Amino acid sequence: MVTARSESTVHVVGAGIIGAALAFELQRQGKQVTLIDKAGVGCGASYGNMASIASTEFMPLSRPSVWKKIPGWLMAANGPVRIQPAHFPRLLPWFWRFVEAGRRSRVRELEDAGAALSRRIYDDLLPMLDAAGARDFLSSNGTMSIYTDEREFKADREHIDLMDRYQLPYEILTGEAIREREPAIGAAIKYALLLPDNRTIRDPFELVVLSGEMRN
């Protein structure tokens, strides 16, 4: 894999996809690498997940449109946020920092950082797939975000604005144009965003295993 090797050895704790990717890059730099994981290579969070390469999904959770919904979520019986009342006092400092991270200037900084990482995804990923003999693990047809009506679609305007701001490719589909791209989508879906640079890995566990088997 590499033509030169330094004397240093690096131990990477965690043998999921992140650890495997770190090991691959360190080996390219000429270092000896050992992956360490009590569960074995790929047997943690990288086993059987959706393996989405979501290059457009870097909007900060601390943005105002999210934290303004938290009081309503807390009051809803089936809301996505659940906090025991006794924990509220201890969480107040954290929540204040969360709101502070939602300042417009800070949100833009976080988005800029996310966009910078997004633009290099495939420059970083494809060499690793090639070295593992797993280029065909990567899908080639993009993904879709789907919406049942115009209200749902407009609610995602913030995401579309972000893609426009960073010149990320997408295509808005409606009606039968959706089913021409994906016949399995039913007529209840009225709008869709086709995201061509968002891909999936067909077998995340096998990819991590193959990556973990690469040696200097």
Secondary structure, DSSP 8 states (H G I E B T S, - for coil): --S---S-EEEEE--SHHHHHHHHHHHHTT-EEEEE-TT-TT-STTSSS--EE-TT----TTSHHHHTTHHHHHHSTT-S----GGGHHHHHHHHHHHHHTTSHHHHHHHHHHHHHHHHTHHHHHHHHHHHTT-GGGB-SS-EEEEESSHHHHHHTHHHHHHHHHTT---EEEETHHHHHH-TTS-TT--EEEEETT-EEBS-HHHHHHHHHH---
